[in-house]
Amino acid sequence: MSQFKKPALGFLGTLQAETFKLIDEVKRKDFKAPPNHLQTLIDGIAIMSWFNFEAGDSVRDNIKEF
């Protein structure tokens, strides 16, 4: 594994941040939108941030936390 370097996945973090902002904006401005459902989507974004962590226990701990 040491001969392979981690691929550049920084663009995924940018997409996550944009998605978070869009959903949060809808949650704040559209009072007809169900806030609990939108919060579930926002919380799900954190689960999909596996690419930010090194392999091993940190990924597992992050998934358990979120």
N, C-alpha and C positions, 0 to 999 in steps of 0.2 A: 504494500500500500504506500510505502514511503516514496516509491518512484513516480507515483501519480500525484499531481497537485490538484487541489480543490478547484473546480471550475468557477468561473466568475459568475455569480448569481446575484450581483448587486441590483440588477434591473428588477428582480422580484421584490426587493424591499421598497423600491420606488412605486411599483404597482400596488403594493399593500398599503403604503401611506396614502396614495391617491384614493384608493377604495375606501379606506377608513374615513378620510375627510368627506367624501361624498355621502356615505351612509350617515355619518354624524350630522352633516348639514340637513339632510332630510329629516332626521330624528328631531332636530331642534326647530325647524321651520314648518314642517307639515304636521299639523296637529291631528290630522285624520290618520296618519300612519301609526301603526301599533308600535309603541316604543319598546315593549318587551321583545318583540320579534326582531326589531332592528338592533337592539343590544346583543341579541344572540348572534347575529351576523358579525357585529364588531368583535365580540369575544372569539368567534371562530377564526378571525384573521390572525390572532396571536398564535393559535394552534398551528397554523400553516407557516410559521416562521422557522421551520426546522433547518433551513439552509444557513441560518446565522450561527449555529452552534457547531462545535466540534463533535465528532462521533463519540458515542459513549453515554455516560450517565447524564450529562447535561441536557441532552435531547429528551430523554425519558423523564427527567425531573420537570422540565418545562411543560411537557404534555400533561403530566399529572397536575401541575399548578393551574393550568388554564382549562 
